[in-house]
Amino acid sequence: MSEFAYLASISLVLGTILLVFGMKYLSAARQARSRVISEDAYRELAQKAVAAQSDNATSLSSIQSGLSEVNTRLAAVEKILKAVE
């Protein structure tokens, strides 16, 4: 076996091993990067949900105060109508 063929076969085997480990490293790095991006998207979605829930709570409280005012006025109107009868 010639010296060139021996070195070429050894370098091909070692190159293949290095290539496989390099591909595994790149795959793991891409997965980690995509996981971080996805977690950031979920975090942003959660912040938007909290803000929307806060706005809904504010709207609900204003609606409830308006409804209580309407109930008070209705009771006054009913009292006046009963007094007229």
Biopython code that builds the backbone (N, CA, C, O; Angstrom):
import numpy as np
from Bio.PDB.StructureBuilder import StructureBuilder

atoms = [
    (1, "MET", "N", (0.852, -1.153, 0.000)),
    (1, "MET", "CA", (0.000, 0.000, 0.000)),
    (1, "MET", "C", (0.910, 1.231, 0.000)),
    (1, "MET", "O", (1.857, 1.331, 0.780)),
    (2, "SER", "N", (0.602, 2.124, -0.863)),
    (2, "SER", "CA", (1.462, 3.305, -0.969)),
    (2, "SER", "C", (1.175, 4.262, 0.188)),
    (2, "SER", "O", (0.124, 4.208, 0.826)),
    (3, "GLU", "N", (2.122, 5.113, 0.424)),
    (3, "GLU", "CA", (2.014, 6.060, 1.523)),
    (3, "GLU", "C", (0.881, 7.059, 1.283)),
    (3, "GLU", "O", (0.185, 7.445, 2.222)),
    (4, "PHE", "N", (0.698, 7.472, 0.049)),
    (4, "PHE", "CA", (-0.365, 8.426, -0.289)),
    (4, "PHE", "C", (-1.744, 7.818, -0.055)),
    (4, "PHE", "O", (-2.623, 8.484, 0.494)),
    (5, "ALA", "N", (-1.948, 6.577, -0.456)),
    (5, "ALA", "CA", (-3.244, 5.922, -0.283)),
    (5, "ALA", "C", (-3.553, 5.737, 1.194)),
    (5, "ALA", "O", (-4.697, 5.885, 1.626)),
    (6, "TYR", "N", (-2.508, 5.407, 1.971)),
    (6, "TYR", "CA", (-2.696, 5.224, 3.404)),
    (6, "TYR", "C", (-3.118, 6.551, 4.064)),
    (6, "TYR", "O", (-4.080, 6.582, 4.832)),
    (7, "LEU", "N", (-2.411, 7.623, 3.770)),
    (7, "LEU", "CA", (-2.742, 8.926, 4.343)),
    (7, "LEU", "C", (-4.108, 9.419, 3.864)),
    (7, "LEU", "O", (-4.843, 10.038, 4.634)),
    (8, "ALA", "N", (-4.450, 9.157, 2.622)),
    (8, "ALA", "CA", (-5.744, 9.574, 2.095)),
    (8, "ALA", "C", (-6.872, 8.830, 2.793)),
    (8, "ALA", "O", (-7.882, 9.437, 3.148)),
    (9, "SER", "N", (-6.716, 7.517, 2.997)),
    (9, "SER", "CA", (-7.776, 6.750, 3.657)),
    (9, "SER", "C", (-7.917, 7.165, 5.117)),
    (9, "SER", "O", (-9.037, 7.266, 5.616)),
    (10, "ILE", "N", (-6.815, 7.407, 5.809)),
    (10, "ILE", "CA", (-6.877, 7.861, 7.198)),
    (10, "ILE", "C", (-7.541, 9.240, 7.272)),
    (10, "ILE", "O", (-8.392, 9.474, 8.130)),
    (11, "SER", "N", (-7.154, 10.146, 6.379)),
    (11, "SER", "CA", (-7.719, 11.490, 6.419)),
    (11, "SER", "C", (-9.199, 11.474, 6.048)),
    (11, "SER", "O", (-9.959, 12.285, 6.576)),
    (12, "LEU", "N", (-9.637, 10.580, 5.159)),
    (12, "LEU", "CA", (-11.057, 10.466, 4.836)),
    (12, "LEU", "C", (-11.862, 9.984, 6.041)),
    (12, "LEU", "O", (-12.949, 10.493, 6.312)),
    (13, "VAL", "N", (-11.328, 9.011, 6.753)),
    (13, "VAL", "CA", (-12.024, 8.498, 7.933)),
    (13, "VAL", "C", (-12.106, 9.586, 9.000)),
    (13, "VAL", "O", (-13.175, 9.824, 9.562)),
    (14, "LEU", "N", (-10.999, 10.238, 9.278)),
    (14, "LEU", "CA", (-10.990, 11.291, 10.289)),
    (14, "LEU", "C", (-11.839, 12.489, 9.845)),
    (14, "LEU", "O", (-12.523, 13.102, 10.664)),
    (15, "GLY", "N", (-11.795, 12.813, 8.576)),
    (15, "GLY", "CA", (-12.608, 13.905, 8.047)),
    (15, "GLY", "C", (-14.089, 13.613, 8.177)),
    (15, "GLY", "O", (-14.884, 14.496, 8.500)),
    (16, "THR", "N", (-14.455, 12.353, 7.921)),
    (16, "THR", "CA", (-15.856, 11.958, 8.059)),
    (16, "THR", "C", (-16.311, 12.080, 9.502)),
    (16, "THR", "O", (-17.411, 12.562, 9.774)),
    (17, "ILE", "N", (-15.473, 11.647, 10.421)),
    (17, "ILE", "CA", (-15.810, 11.747, 11.839)),
    (17, "ILE", "C", (-15.965, 13.211, 12.237)),
    (17, "ILE", "O", (-16.926, 13.573, 12.917)),
    (18, "LEU", "N", (-15.026, 14.051, 11.819)),
    (18, "LEU", "CA", (-15.124, 15.478, 12.135)),
    (18, "LEU", "C", (-16.357, 16.099, 11.499)),
    (18, "LEU", "O", (-17.001, 16.950, 12.114)),
    (19, "LEU", "N", (-16.694, 15.699, 10.300)),
    (19, "LEU", "CA", (-17.873, 16.224, 9.621)),
    (19, "LEU", "C", (-19.154, 15.844, 10.363)),
    (19, "LEU", "O", (-20.057, 16.668, 10.509)),
    (20, "VAL", "N", (-19.230, 14.603, 10.828)),
    (20, "VAL", "CA", (-20.425, 14.154, 11.559)),
    (20, "VAL", "C", (-20.575, 14.942, 12.859)),
    (20, "VAL", "O", (-21.671, 15.399, 13.181)),
    (21, "PHE", "N", (-19.487, 15.104, 13.605)),
    (21, "PHE", "CA", (-19.574, 15.857, 14.850)),
    (21, "PHE", "C", (-19.874, 17.332, 14.591)),
    (21, "PHE", "O", (-20.594, 17.962, 15.366)),
    (22, "GLY", "N", (-19.336, 17.879, 13.526)),
    (22, "GLY", "CA", (-19.632, 19.259, 13.164)),
    (22, "GLY", "C", (-21.096, 19.439, 12.815)),
    (22, "GLY", "O", (-21.708, 20.435, 13.200)),
    (23, "MET", "N", (-21.663, 18.487, 12.090)),
    (23, "MET", "CA", (-23.080, 18.559, 11.732)),
    (23, "MET", "C", (-23.952, 18.437, 12.978)),
    (23, "MET", "O", (-24.964, 19.127, 13.094)),
    (24, "LYS", "N", (-23.568, 17.561, 13.915)),
    (24, "LYS", "CA", (-24.331, 17.436, 15.155)),
    (24, "LYS", "C", (-24.279, 18.730, 15.958)),
    (24, "LYS", "O", (-25.285, 19.137, 16.539)),
    (25, "TYR", "N", (-23.112, 19.384, 15.997)),
    (25, "TYR", "CA", (-22.970, 20.638, 16.721)),
    (25, "TYR", "C", (-23.834, 21.719, 16.078)),
    (25, "TYR", "O", (-24.539, 22.444, 16.780)),
    (26, "LEU", "N", (-23.787, 21.833, 14.765)),
    (26, "LEU", "CA", (-24.602, 22.838, 14.080)),
    (26, "LEU", "C", (-26.089, 22.584, 14.288)),
    (26, "LEU", "O", (-26.861, 23.526, 14.466)),
    (27, "SER", "N", (-26.494, 21.317, 14.267)),
    (27, "SER", "CA", (-27.898, 20.987, 14.495)),
    (27, "SER", "C", (-28.328, 21.385, 15.899)),
    (27, "SER", "O", (-29.411, 21.942, 16.079)),
    (28, "ALA", "N", (-27.507, 21.112, 16.881)),
    (28, "ALA", "CA", (-27.831, 21.477, 18.267)),
    (28, "ALA", "C", (-27.879, 22.995, 18.424)),
    (28, "ALA", "O", (-28.736, 23.514, 19.139)),
    (29, "ALA", "N", (-26.974, 23.704, 17.768)),
    (29, "ALA", "CA", (-26.968, 25.165, 17.857)),
    (29, "ALA", "C", (-28.222, 25.751, 17.217)),
    (29, "ALA", "O", (-28.813, 26.685, 17.759)),
    (30, "ARG", "N", (-28.633, 25.218, 16.076)),
    (30, "ARG", "CA", (-29.847, 25.701, 15.423)),
    (30, "ARG", "C", (-31.087, 25.405, 16.264)),
    (30, "ARG", "O", (-31.989, 26.238, 16.359)),
    (31, "GLN", "N", (-31.132, 24.232, 16.869)),
    (31, "GLN", "CA", (-32.274, 23.900, 17.719)),
    (31, "GLN", "C", (-32.342, 24.830, 18.924)),
    (31, "GLN", "O", (-33.426, 25.269, 19.308)),
    (32, "ALA", "N", (-31.208, 25.130, 19.514)),
    (32, "ALA", "CA", (-31.185, 26.039, 20.663)),
    (32, "ALA", "C", (-31.629, 27.436, 20.240)),
    (32, "ALA", "O", (-32.386, 28.094, 20.955)),
    (33, "ARG", "N", (-31.164, 27.885, 19.087)),
    (33, "ARG", "CA", (-31.551, 29.214, 18.603)),
    (33, "ARG", "C", (-33.045, 29.271, 18.330)),
    (33, "ARG", "O", (-33.701, 30.249, 18.688)),
    (34, "SER", "N", (-33.588, 28.240, 17.702)),
    (34, "SER", "CA", (-35.031, 28.238, 17.420)),
    (34, "SER", "C", (-35.846, 28.125, 18.710)),
    (34, "SER", "O", (-36.940, 28.682, 18.796)),
    (35, "ARG", "N", (-35.334, 27.422, 19.697)),
    (35, "ARG", "CA", (-36.021, 27.316, 20.988)),
    (35, "ARG", "C", (-36.073, 28.677, 21.677)),
    (35, "ARG", "O", (-37.091, 29.038, 22.266)),
    (36, "VAL", "N", (-34.982, 29.428, 21.605)),
    (36, "VAL", "CA", (-34.956, 30.762, 22.207)),
    (36, "VAL", "C", (-35.940, 31.681, 21.504)),
    (36, "VAL", "O", (-36.654, 32.444, 22.155)),
    (37, "ILE", "N", (-35.983, 31.614, 20.189)),
    (37, "ILE", "CA", (-36.922, 32.441, 19.421)),
    (37, "ILE", "C", (-38.353, 32.085, 19.784)),
    (37, "ILE", "O", (-39.189, 32.972, 19.963)),
    (38, "SER", "N", (-38.641, 30.797, 19.893)),
    (38, "SER", "CA", (-39.989, 30.357, 20.236)),
    (38, "SER", "C", (-40.363, 30.776, 21.652)),
    (38, "SER", "O", (-41.504, 31.171, 21.890)),
    (39, "GLU", "N", (-39.429, 30.700, 22.597)),
    (39, "GLU", "CA", (-39.710, 31.133, 23.961)),
    (39, "GLU", "C", (-39.964, 32.633, 24.010)),
    (39, "GLU", "O", (-40.828, 33.094, 24.756)),
    (40, "ASP", "N", (-39.224, 33.389, 23.225)),
    (40, "ASP", "CA", (-39.457, 34.841, 23.170)),
    (40, "ASP", "C", (-40.840, 35.145, 22.614)),
    (40, "ASP", "O", (-41.520, 36.058, 23.085)),
    (41, "ALA", "N", (-41.255, 34.377, 21.608)),
    (41, "ALA", "CA", (-42.587, 34.588, 21.033)),
    (41, "ALA", "C", (-43.666, 34.266, 22.070)),
    (41, "ALA", "O", (-44.651, 34.996, 22.183)),
    (42, "TYR", "N", (-43.490, 33.186, 22.822)),
    (42, "TYR", "CA", (-44.461, 32.849, 23.869)),
    (42, "TYR", "C", (-44.488, 33.913, 24.964)),
    (42, "TYR", "O", (-45.554, 34.252, 25.478)),
    (43, "ARG", "N", (-43.312, 34.440, 25.321)),
    (43, "ARG", "CA", (-43.234, 35.474, 26.343)),
    (43, "ARG", "C", (-43.967, 36.736, 25.873)),
    (43, "ARG", "O", (-44.703, 37.356, 26.642)),
    (44, "GLU", "N", (-43.764, 37.103, 24.626)),
    (44, "GLU", "CA", (-44.455, 38.270, 24.074)),
    (44, "GLU", "C", (-45.962, 38.041, 24.034)),
    (44, "GLU", "O", (-46.738, 38.947, 24.339)),
    (45, "LEU", "N", (-46.375, 36.840, 23.663)),
    (45, "LEU", "CA", (-47.803, 36.511, 23.643)),
    (45, "LEU", "C", (-48.403, 36.582, 25.041)),
    (45, "LEU", "O", (-49.521, 37.066, 25.213)),
    (46, "ALA", "N", (-47.668, 36.105, 26.037)),
    (46, "ALA", "CA", (-48.149, 36.157, 27.418)),
    (46, "ALA", "C", (-48.277, 37.605, 27.892)),
    (46, "ALA", "O", (-49.231, 37.944, 28.592)),
    (47, "GLN", "N", (-47.327, 38.458, 27.516)),
    (47, "GLN", "CA", (-47.411, 39.866, 27.902)),
    (47, "GLN", "C", (-48.621, 40.535, 27.251)),
    (47, "GLN", "O", (-49.304, 41.340, 27.884)),
    (48, "LYS", "N", (-48.883, 40.202, 25.997)),
    (48, "LYS", "CA", (-50.053, 40.760, 25.323)),
    (48, "LYS", "C", (-51.334, 40.265, 25.987)),
    (48, "LYS", "O", (-52.289, 41.029, 26.127)),
    (49, "ALA", "N", (-51.367, 39.006, 26.395)),
    (49, "ALA", "CA", (-52.549, 38.453, 27.053)),
    (49, "ALA", "C", (-52.790, 39.147, 28.394)),
    (49, "ALA", "O", (-53.933, 39.436, 28.746)),
    (50, "VAL", "N", (-51.728, 39.411, 29.136)),
    (50, "VAL", "CA", (-51.872, 40.104, 30.426)),
    (50, "VAL", "C", (-52.393, 41.516, 30.206)),
    (50, "VAL", "O", (-53.258, 41.984, 30.946)),
    (51, "ALA", "N", (-51.866, 42.200, 29.186)),
    (51, "ALA", "CA", (-52.328, 43.564, 28.901)),
    (51, "ALA", "C", (-53.794, 43.558, 28.486)),
    (51, "ALA", "O", (-54.566, 44.416, 28.914)),
    (52, "ALA", "N", (-54.178, 42.594, 27.655)),
    (52, "ALA", "CA", (-55.578, 42.498, 27.223)),
    (52, "ALA", "C", (-56.485, 42.184, 28.400)),
    (52, "ALA", "O", (-57.582, 42.734, 28.500)),
    (53, "GLN", "N", (-56.047, 41.316, 29.284)),
    (53, "GLN", "CA", (-56.853, 40.971, 30.453)),
    (53, "GLN", "C", (-57.017, 42.189, 31.365)),
    (53, "GLN", "O", (-58.090, 42.400, 31.930)),
    (54, "SER", "N", (-55.979, 42.972, 31.506)),
    (54, "SER", "CA", (-56.066, 44.186, 32.312)),
    (54, "SER", "C", (-57.054, 45.175, 31.697)),
    (54, "SER", "O", (-57.859, 45.779, 32.406)),
    (55, "ASP", "N", (-56.988, 45.337, 30.376)),
    (55, "ASP", "CA", (-57.939, 46.225, 29.697)),
    (55, "ASP", "C", (-59.371, 45.718, 29.853)),
    (55, "ASP", "O", (-60.295, 46.503, 30.061)),
    (56, "ASN", "N", (-59.546, 44.410, 29.753)),
    (56, "ASN", "CA", (-60.880, 43.829, 29.920)),
    (56, "ASN", "C", (-61.407, 44.051, 31.334)),
    (56, "ASN", "O", (-62.592, 44.330, 31.520)),
    (57, "ALA", "N", (-60.535, 43.929, 32.327)),
    (57, "ALA", "CA", (-60.957, 44.149, 33.709)),
    (57, "ALA", "C", (-61.367, 45.607, 33.918)),
    (57, "ALA", "O", (-62.339, 45.886, 34.619)),
    (58, "THR", "N", (-60.636, 46.524, 33.317)),
    (58, "THR", "CA", (-60.979, 47.945, 33.421)),
    (58, "THR", "C", (-62.324, 48.214, 32.762)),
    (58, "THR", "O", (-63.171, 48.911, 33.320)),
    (59, "SER", "N", (-62.515, 47.658, 31.574)),
    (59, "SER", "CA", (-63.787, 47.841, 30.873)),
    (59, "SER", "C", (-64.944, 47.244, 31.663)),
    (59, "SER", "O", (-66.014, 47.846, 31.753)),
    (60, "LEU", "N", (-64.732, 46.071, 32.231)),
    (60, "LEU", "CA", (-65.771, 45.418, 33.016)),
    (60, "LEU", "C", (-66.152, 46.242, 34.230)),
    (60, "LEU", "O", (-67.333, 46.357, 34.556)),
    (61, "SER", "N", (-65.171, 46.815, 34.901)),
    (61, "SER", "CA", (-65.493, 47.627, 36.079)),
    (61, "SER", "C", (-66.263, 48.880, 35.687)),
    (61, "SER", "O", (-67.164, 49.301, 36.412)),
    (62, "SER", "N", (-65.920, 49.489, 34.543)),
    (62, "SER", "CA", (-66.671, 50.676, 34.122)),
    (62, "SER", "C", (-68.096, 50.301, 33.712)),
    (62, "SER", "O", (-69.032, 51.060, 33.963)),
    (63, "ILE", "N", (-68.264, 49.141, 33.086)),
    (63, "ILE", "CA", (-69.603, 48.676, 32.715)),
    (63, "ILE", "C", (-70.429, 48.389, 33.970)),
    (63, "ILE", "O", (-71.613, 48.721, 34.029)),
    (64, "GLN", "N", (-69.802, 47.776, 34.963)),
    (64, "GLN", "CA", (-70.515, 47.475, 36.202)),
    (64, "GLN", "C", (-70.930, 48.750, 36.928)),
    (64, "GLN", "O", (-72.026, 48.811, 37.485)),
    (65, "SER", "N", (-70.078, 49.757, 36.930)),
    (65, "SER", "CA", (-70.456, 51.011, 37.591)),
    (65, "SER", "C", (-71.595, 51.686, 36.835)),
    (65, "SER", "O", (-72.494, 52.254, 37.454)),
    (66, "GLY", "N", (-71.570, 51.631, 35.499)),
    (66, "GLY", "CA", (-72.671, 52.176, 34.707)),
    (66, "GLY", "C", (-73.964, 51.427, 34.957)),
    (66, "GLY", "O", (-75.029, 52.038, 35.042)),
    (67, "LEU", "N", (-73.884, 50.120, 35.076)),
    (67, "LEU", "CA", (-75.065, 49.302, 35.331)),
    (67, "LEU", "C", (-75.645, 49.586, 36.713)),
    (67, "LEU", "O", (-76.865, 49.628, 36.876)),
    (68, "SER", "N", (-74.796, 49.777, 37.691)),
    (68, "SER", "CA", (-75.307, 50.095, 39.031)),
    (68, "SER", "C", (-75.992, 51.464, 39.030)),
    (68, "SER", "O", (-76.985, 51.664, 39.729)),
    (69, "GLU", "N", (-75.462, 52.398, 38.246)),
    (69, "GLU", "CA", (-76.111, 53.706, 38.132)),
    (69, "GLU", "C", (-77.475, 53.576, 37.464)),
    (69, "GLU", "O", (-78.431, 54.227, 37.888)),
    (70, "VAL", "N", (-77.581, 52.752, 36.435)),
    (70, "VAL", "CA", (-78.868, 52.516, 35.762)),
    (70, "VAL", "C", (-79.848, 51.866, 36.723)),
    (70, "VAL", "O", (-81.022, 52.235, 36.748)),
    (71, "ASN", "N", (-79.389, 50.906, 37.513)),
    (71, "ASN", "CA", (-80.259, 50.253, 38.498)),
    (71, "ASN", "C", (-80.779, 51.251, 39.529)),
    (71, "ASN", "O", (-81.945, 51.197, 39.919)),
    (72, "THR", "N", (-79.921, 52.153, 39.964)),
    (72, "THR", "CA", (-80.337, 53.181, 40.923)),
    (72, "THR", "C", (-81.408, 54.074, 40.317)),
    (72, "THR", "O", (-82.415, 54.369, 40.960)),
    (73, "ARG", "N", (-81.192, 54.500, 39.086)),
    (73, "ARG", "CA", (-82.184, 55.353, 38.419)),
    (73, "ARG", "C", (-83.500, 54.619, 38.194)),
    (73, "ARG", "O", (-84.576, 55.195, 38.356)),
    (74, "LEU", "N", (-83.409, 53.336, 37.818)),
    (74, "LEU", "CA", (-84.616, 52.539, 37.608)),
    (74, "LEU", "C", (-85.405, 52.407, 38.907)),
    (74, "LEU", "O", (-86.632, 52.502, 38.905)),
    (75, "ALA", "N", (-84.708, 52.191, 39.999)),
    (75, "ALA", "CA", (-85.395, 52.099, 41.299)),
    (75, "ALA", "C", (-86.096, 53.412, 41.627)),
    (75, "ALA", "O", (-87.200, 53.408, 42.172)),
    (76, "ALA", "N", (-85.460, 54.539, 41.298)),
    (76, "ALA", "CA", (-86.087, 55.843, 41.557)),
    (76, "ALA", "C", (-87.328, 56.020, 40.694)),
    (76, "ALA", "O", (-88.343, 56.532, 41.164)),
    (77, "VAL", "N", (-87.255, 55.598, 39.431)),
    (77, "VAL", "CA", (-88.406, 55.712, 38.533)),
    (77, "VAL", "C", (-89.539, 54.815, 39.020)),
    (77, "VAL", "O", (-90.700, 55.224, 39.002)),
    (78, "GLU", "N", (-89.218, 53.599, 39.452)),
    (78, "GLU", "CA", (-90.249, 52.690, 39.976)),
    (78, "GLU", "C", (-90.904, 53.282, 41.218)),
    (78, "GLU", "O", (-92.115, 53.160, 41.399)),
    (79, "LYS", "N", (-90.118, 53.915, 42.067)),
    (79, "LYS", "CA", (-90.670, 54.527, 43.279)),
    (79, "LYS", "C", (-91.630, 55.661, 42.912)),
    (79, "LYS", "O", (-92.696, 55.796, 43.514)),
    (80, "ILE", "N", (-91.250, 56.470, 41.929)),
    (80, "ILE", "CA", (-92.113, 57.567, 41.492)),
    (80, "ILE", "C", (-93.397, 57.012, 40.884)),
    (80, "ILE", "O", (-94.479, 57.533, 41.157)),
    (81, "LEU", "N", (-93.299, 55.961, 40.065)),
    (81, "LEU", "CA", (-94.488, 55.374, 39.436)),
    (81, "LEU", "C", (-95.424, 54.764, 40.479)),
    (81, "LEU", "O", (-96.644, 54.858, 40.343)),
    (82, "LYS", "N", (-94.869, 54.146, 41.511)),
    (82, "LYS", "CA", (-95.708, 53.573, 42.568)),
    (82, "LYS", "C", (-96.406, 54.688, 43.343)),
    (82, "LYS", "O", (-97.551, 54.541, 43.770)),
    (83, "ALA", "N", (-95.705, 55.790, 43.515)),
    (83, "ALA", "CA", (-96.307, 56.920, 44.238)),
    (83, "ALA", "C", (-97.421, 57.552, 43.431)),
    (83, "ALA", "O", (-98.372, 58.080, 44.009)),
    (84, "VAL", "N", (-97.330, 57.514, 42.105)),
    (84, "VAL", "CA", (-98.367, 58.101, 41.233)),
    (84, "VAL", "C", (-99.617, 57.236, 41.245)),
    (84, "VAL", "O", (-100.720, 57.776, 41.160)),
    (85, "GLU", "N", (-99.497, 55.968, 41.343)),
    (85, "GLU", "CA", (-100.651, 55.045, 41.316)),
    (85, "GLU", "C", (-101.496, 55.266, 42.475)),
    (85, "GLU", "O", (-102.514, 54.591, 42.634)),
]
sb = StructureBuilder()
sb.init_structure("model")
sb.init_model(0)
sb.init_chain("A")
sb.init_seg("    ")
for serial, (resi, resn, name, xyz) in enumerate(atoms, 1):
    if name == "N":
        sb.init_residue(resn, " ", resi, " ")
    sb.init_atom(name, np.array(xyz, "f"), 0.0, 1.0, " ", f" {name:<3s}", serial, name[0])
structure = sb.get_structure()
